[in-house]
Amino acid sequence: MRKIILGTDWWTDCDDAVALRLICRAVKSNDIRLLGIGINACMELSVASLKGFLLAEGIENIPIGIDLDAVDFGGNPPYQERLAKSFCPSISNTDAQDALRLYRRLLASAQEKVEIVEIGYPQVLASLLKSGADDISDKSGIALVQQKVSKFWVMAGKWDADGEKENNFCRNPRSRLAGKEFCELCPIPVTFLGWEVGYGVLTGGNLPGNDHLHHVLCDHGSEHGRHSWDPMLVLMALIGDEEKAGYRTVSGTACVDPDTGANHFVVDANGMHKFVVKAQPDSYYEKQINQLL
């Protein structure tokens, strides 16, 4: 069984929740094992609302980590309050582990290689790669990733033109620097799904009124569906093959400008990085995701 660690901003947008529904479905059907979730944007009810969503999905005992320093992203997510009060009112952010230590612990204890799926900001991944030996493992973060991770699947960037900017890389100085560091330091393959891929693919508008995910979408103002950046990345990762998921890939080397967050890509057939391009009409991906929701 494939094993996955999920990183998410679980921030103001609702596409993270749609993506997490897909992961929960895969967990319950025994297609994957979810080892843990790291939250990389810290708001008052981040952990309580994420834990509440998992409980509403019938998923328990998933370790959650959070970057408590990540309070500089702004925004106001109304869905978090509803989820926290409805399903998990007694949990606070300090009840979660530190996200970096959670990642190091999960990787150090893994008996076989895992995959990391990231649908949020990159600073925890960058911190992992920069980390040194500690009480959890005598290996550096780069050594742990080389030994224990087979692939990163990352929703970030805008790859349809050079020098474009996308939220997960360019949101603030923290994310811009982390994007640069992740692209430079990561020693294993990375597949990026960019903003241009998920935009215009609307999913989640077909849910019944009593579904907690429907309430999340409504709280966001997207009761008729939301652009599918995170769900498309997650579904591709769950399928585990870009072409089978309906994409063609461009190989090369990605980099991020730490001052502006602009992303660049040098095409190279032997490069460790890929970004995906849709090989099917938007309706193809919409149908796949909505059927799974």
C-alpha positions in Angstrom: 0.0 0.0 0.0 1.3 3.4 -0.9 2.0 5.7 2.0 1.5 9.5 1.8 2.2 12.5 3.9 0.1 15.6 3.2 1.1 19.2 3.5 -1.7 21.8 3.3 -2.1 25.5 4.1 -5.7 24.7 5.2 -6.1 28.5 4.9 -8.8 30.7 3.4 -9.6 28.7 0.3 -11.9 25.7 0.1 -10.1 23.6 -2.5 -7.9 22.1 0.3 -11.1 20.6 1.8 -12.2 19.2 -1.6 -8.7 17.7 -2.0 -8.8 16.3 1.5 -12.2 14.6 0.8 -10.4 12.8 -2.1 -7.6 11.6 0.2 -10.1 10.5 2.9 -12.0 8.5 0.3 -8.7 6.8 -0.7 -7.9 6.0 2.9 -11.3 4.4 3.6 -11.0 2.3 0.4 -7.5 1.1 1.5 -5.9 2.6 -1.6 -3.4 4.6 0.5 -2.2 5.0 4.0 -2.2 8.6 5.3 0.8 8.9 7.7 0.2 12.4 8.8 -0.8 16.0 7.8 1.3 19.1 8.2 -0.4 22.5 8.3 1.7 25.3 6.9 -0.5 28.4 7.6 -1.5 29.1 11.2 -4.8 30.5 12.0 -6.8 30.4 15.3 -8.8 27.3 14.4 -6.5 25.6 12.0 -6.0 22.3 13.9 -9.5 22.1 15.3 -11.1 22.6 11.9 -8.8 20.1 10.2 -9.3 17.6 12.9 -13.0 18.2 12.7 -13.1 17.7 9.0 -11.3 14.4 9.4 -13.7 13.2 12.1 -16.7 14.2 9.9 -15.1 12.0 7.2 -14.8 9.1 9.6 -11.0 9.3 9.8 -9.3 9.2 13.2 -5.9 9.0 14.6 -4.0 10.9 11.9 -1.1 12.8 13.4 -1.3 16.5 12.7 1.5 19.0 12.8 1.5 22.7 12.3 4.0 25.6 11.8 3.0 27.8 14.6 5.1 30.6 13.2 3.2 30.8 10.0 0.8 33.6 11.1 1.8 36.0 8.4 -0.4 34.8 5.5 -3.5 36.9 6.4 -7.1 36.0 5.5 -10.3 35.0 7.2 -11.6 31.4 6.6 -15.3 31.2 7.8 -15.4 27.5 7.2 -12.9 26.8 9.9 -15.2 28.1 12.7 -18.1 26.0 11.5 -16.0 22.8 11.3 -14.3 23.4 14.7 -17.5 24.2 16.6 -19.5 21.4 14.9 -17.0 18.5 15.2 -14.0 19.4 17.4 -14.5 22.3 19.7 -12.0 21.4 22.4 -8.8 21.2 20.3 -6.3 24.0 19.9 -3.3 24.6 17.7 -0.9 23.8 20.6 -2.4 20.3 20.8 -0.7 19.5 17.4 3.0 18.6 16.9 5.5 20.9 15.3 5.2 20.2 11.6 8.9 19.9 10.9 9.4 17.4 13.8 6.3 15.5 12.6 7.8 15.1 9.1 11.2 14.0 10.5 9.5 11.5 12.8 7.4 10.0 10.1 10.3 9.7 7.7 12.7 8.3 10.3 10.2 5.6 11.3 9.1 4.7 7.7 10.0 1.1 6.8 9.7 1.8 3.1 9.6 4.9 0.9 6.7 7.3 1.1 5.4 10.1 -1.1 4.8 13.7 0.0 1.8 15.6 -1.4 2.0 19.4 -0.9 -1.0 21.7 -1.5 0.1 24.6 0.6 3.1 26.8 1.3 6.6 25.3 1.0 8.3 26.5 4.1 8.0 23.3 6.1 9.4 21.3 3.1 12.3 23.8 2.9 12.9 23.5 6.7 12.9 19.7 6.4 15.5 19.8 3.7 17.7 22.2 5.7 17.3 20.3 9.0 20.2 18.6 10.7 20.5 15.6 12.9 18.5 15.7 16.1 17.0 13.5 18.8 14.6 12.0 16.2 17.3 10.9 13.6 21.0 11.2 13.2 20.4 12.0 9.5 20.0 15.4 7.9 16.8 16.3 6.2 18.2 15.8 2.8 19.5 12.4 3.8 16.1 11.4 5.2 14.3 12.6 2.0 16.8 10.7 -0.2 16.4 7.5 1.8 12.7 7.6 2.7 10.8 9.7 0.0 10.2 8.5 -3.5 8.5 11.6 -4.9 7.1 15.0 -4.2 3.7 16.1 -5.7 3.4 19.9 -5.4 0.7 22.4 -6.2 2.6 25.5 -6.8 3.8 27.8 -9.6 2.4 29.0 -12.8 4.3 27.3 -15.6 2.5 28.4 -18.9 5.0 31.3 -19.2 8.4 32.3 -17.8 8.5 34.5 -14.7 4.9 34.0 -13.7 3.7 34.3 -10.1 1.4 32.0 -8.0 0.2 32.3 -4.5 1.9 29.3 -2.9 5.3 30.6 -4.0 4.9 34.4 -3.9 2.5 35.0 -1.0 5.1 36.5 1.4 8.8 36.6 2.0 8.7 33.3 3.9 7.0 31.4 1.0 9.2 33.1 -1.7 12.5 32.1 0.1 11.2 28.6 0.9 10.2 28.1 -2.8 13.7 28.9 -3.8 15.3 26.6 -1.2 12.9 23.7 -1.9 13.7 23.8 -5.7 17.4 24.1 -5.1 17.8 21.5 -2.3 15.3 18.8 -3.2 17.3 15.7 -4.2 14.4 13.6 -5.6 11.8 14.0 -8.4 9.1 16.6 -8.1 6.0 17.0 -10.2 4.4 20.5 -10.1 0.8 21.2 -10.9 0.4 24.9 -11.6 -2.3 27.5 -11.3 -3.1 27.4 -15.0 -4.0 23.8 -14.8 -6.6 24.0 -12.0 -8.1 27.3 -13.0 -11.4 26.8 -14.8 -12.0 23.2 -13.6 -14.9 23.7 -11.2 -15.7 20.9 -8.8 -17.7 20.4 -5.6 -20.9 22.0 -6.8 -22.8 18.7 -6.9 -22.9 17.9 -3.2 -26.0 17.5 -1.1 -27.0 20.2 1.2 -26.3 18.3 4.4 -22.7 17.4 3.4 -20.1 19.2 5.6 -18.0 19.7 2.5 -20.9 21.5 0.9 -21.0 23.8 4.0 -17.3 24.5 3.5 -17.9 25.5 -0.1 -20.9 27.7 0.9 -18.9 29.4 3.6 -16.3 30.3 1.1 -18.9 31.5 -1.4 -18.3 28.7 -3.8 -21.5 26.7 -3.4 -21.6 26.1 -7.2 -18.0 24.7 -7.2 -14.4 26.0 -6.9 -11.4 26.0 -9.2 -9.6 22.7 -8.6 -5.9 23.4 -8.0 -5.5 21.2 -5.0 -8.0 18.5 -5.9 -6.3 18.0 -9.3 -2.9 17.7 -7.7 -4.2 15.2 -5.1 -6.0 13.1 -7.7 -2.9 12.9 -9.9 -0.9 11.9 -6.8 -3.4 9.3 -5.9 -3.4 7.8 -9.4 0.4 7.9 -9.1 1.1 8.5 -12.8 0.8 11.8 -14.6 -0.1 10.4 -18.0 -2.7 8.0 -16.6 -4.2 11.0 -14.7 -4.6 12.8 -18.1 -1.6 15.0 -18.4 1.6 15.4 -20.4 4.7 16.5 -18.6 7.6 18.9 -19.3 10.9 17.9 -17.6 13.6 20.2 -16.5 14.7 22.3 -13.5 12.5 24.8 -11.7 13.6 27.8 -9.6 11.9 30.5 -7.7 13.0 34.1 -7.3 13.3 34.7 -3.5 12.6 38.4 -3.9 9.4 38.3 -6.1 8.3 34.6 -6.0 8.3 34.4 -9.8 8.9 30.9 -11.0 11.2 29.9 -13.9 11.8 26.6 -15.7 14.7 25.4 -17.8 13.6 22.5 -20.0 15.9 19.5 -19.8 14.9 15.9 -20.5 17.1 14.7 -17.7 15.8 17.3 -15.1 14.5 16.2 -11.7 11.5 18.5 -12.0 8.3 18.3 -14.1 5.3 20.4 -14.6 2.0 19.1 -16.0 -0.1 20.2 -19.0 -3.7 19.1 -19.4 -4.1 16.6 -22.1 -7.9 16.4 -21.8 -10.7 19.0 -21.7 -11.7 20.5 -18.4 -14.8 18.4 -18.3 -12.7 15.3 -18.1 -11.1 16.3 -14.8 -14.4 17.8 -13.4 -16.2 14.5 -14.0 -13.4 12.5 -12.4 -13.3 14.6 -9.2 -17.0 15.1 -8.8 -17.7 11.4 -9.1 -15.2 10.7 -6.3 -16.7 13.4 -4.0 
